[in-house]
Structures are given as C-alpha cells and as structure tokens.
Amino acid sequence: MAFQKIKVANPIVEMDGDEMTRVIWRSIKDKLIFPFLDLDIKYFDLGLPNRDATDDRVTIESAEATLKYNVAVKCATITPDEGRVKEFNLKAMWKSPNGTIRNILNGTVFREPIICRNIPRLVSGWTKPICIGRHAFGDQYRATDTVIKGPGKLKLLFEGKEEQVELEVFKFTGAGGVALSMYNTDESIRSFAEASMNTAYQKRWPLYLSTKNTILKKYDGRFWVPWVDDVSAGIYASKKNIAMCPDGKTIEAEAAHGTVTRHYRVHQKGGETSTNSIASIFAWTRGLAHRAKLDNNARLLDFTQKLEAACIGTVESGMMTKDLALLVHGPKVTRDKYLSTEQFIDAVVAELRTKLCARSKL
C-alpha cells in the first residue's frame, strides 16, 4: 500500500558515524526514514576519517548547527586511542566528539532503557523504570592532563580579577607520574539540575542526586547547591519546560553504545552479522519526536511512536538479533532463533507498515 510521505517543516541535523553503526545507520535511513518522511537533513560526517581530514572542525560545525536547528540525531562514533591513531593514520588523537558536542550544547545526557517484555532483565525482580542523567559539560571531557617526569612540585593556579589562588597539589620525589586539572561552571551545574528536575517532573518519577562530595568536598559539593536552594526547588511549582539544553528546546539523540567494532570486522570480510539496531532507530525516533513537538506536527509524532512500537513488537513476536536471542535462549542458541542485521530491520519495516496501514483504515 502506497504511503503518503509526512512533511517535516523544519530541518534536523544528522551526524554520521563509524564502523558497524555507520552501516546500520544507512540502512535505517533508506528503509525506515526516507520512504516515510519528506525531511530536510543537514548532514555532517563525523566518521573518524572525515574528522581527521577537517581537523575535527566538522564536529564543532555539527554542534553549532544543532543549536541553530534545535534537533540532531547522532550515530555512534570512535574516540581514538593510540591504536586507532595508527589504524587510521590520524594527525592527532582527537578528543571525544560526544564531549565536544555536549560542551557546545551545554547539555545533560539522559539514558533510558528500551524494555521488551520477553527479554530478561539483569535484575529479574526490578519492575520500576529508571533513567540516568549524567552531567556532560567540562569535567573529564575537557580536562587538561600531563605526564610528570622526575621530581618537582605540582601547583594549581587561578588568576582572576577579584582573587588569585595558588594551591600546592603534590610534591613528586620519585620518577614522576601523571596529573590532571578539570573544571566546571556554576551555569552548567545549574542547567544540569534544572534539566534533571524537569525530566523527573515530566515522568512523575522520584529524583536522586549521586556525587562523591564526601571526598571532593568543594568540587562535587558545588553540585549540591542548585538542588537545595529555593530557586531550583521552585521549578516544580512553576512547571517550566526546561529541556536538555539551557535554551529550552535543543536536543541531540544518540544510541548509548559504541561502533560495534567486532561485528564490523566480520562485515568487512563479507560475513553475516546480527547487530542490534534498536538503539540507533530510537535515536532517530526521539530526535524526530522532539522535532514534531516543536513544530506541532501530530502526524510526525504518531509516526515516531509507531516506529518505536514496531521495534518492540518485532522483538516481542520472537524476531530478534543474536544478542537478544542469547538472553532468551541461552548460550547455545541456534541460527533459526535470530535474524541477521538486515533481516531484523526488514522485519521492523514490515511491522511498521502494518501499524501505519491499520491507522489509515480507521
């Protein structure tokens, strides 16, 4: 049955990625996005070769575009270590693209599970949903680290207009070691608190803050301030719509996993893979759902909900990739119990079309 494409009035930013997730990402677009949506995409290739070719400028440009258009969907990317520098013959060991993007957006990262009734949980008795919010500005993402060679004195120095602070950190007496300095800002800490409180309010869930302020009394202790003062407590009463970023409407959605290198090596050799694409699909749906809400596009929102339901319905009908089949059937799972990478996406397409056709007949 022919499907009348849904017109998406405003653009979204797409950030492409690496390895097996890049392969999946292309298939998702070709089979689950383009056939159904009339969509203007602002494309940025964050694959490691292009990040190297652009001196990682492409990552910065993708984040700036996200601020402009308010919605981005991101494929998993490689954060190179020394091995990757050699493998790709990189100019430099480029920093985490996620860290760069989140620092530009001043964003808070929320991670939430995708639950299928037939997939066993790690904690079998746990029935309540849980969402993890992680502060993603500064800290380790923008830390300055160095290798100390030989004895000497390590100091922390701040030169400000109103005060100067000089602290002795450690006196090295042996062969040396390592050191780092990291930072955060009161503005970003407050934005993290506001985003977390707003998410908890929207979901009607209890909210907890976890820090190590007993050890880092001043650094982690600073994170407690917005959670206990009257201003932030008033967020619940005012019901303000504070989103992932301080502008109140910008998000970037991505899968909470890596580039699945092991499967990609098999794919490169022409072998069959069975890679789970659900989280990557949900990166698209969550980004598009936010676009729908900003644009008041009910038809687009309905499409994203049906696509998510199609993913879950496919798994709950018994059609799944090998990683999930191992959880259901155990380590001796046979080939007839799971689908290949493409077979699973095709099964989701079939389930989605069924749901869309059922809707059109109402």
Secondary structure by P-SEA (a helix, b strand, c coil): cccccccccbbbbbbbbbcaaaaaaaaaaacccccccccccccccccaaaaaaacaaaaaaaaaaaaaccbbbbcccccccaaaaaaaccccccccaaaaaaaaacbbbbbbbbcccccccccccccbbbbbbbbccccccbbbbbbbccbbbbbbbbbcccbbbbbbcccccccbbbbccccccaaaaaaaaaaaaaaaaaacbbbbbbccccccccaaaaaaccccccccccccccccccccccccccbbbbbccccaaaaaaaaaacccccccaaaaaaaaaaaaaaaaaaaccaaaaaaaaaaaaaaaaaaaaccccaaaaaaaccccccccccccaaaaaaaaaaaaaaaaaaaaac
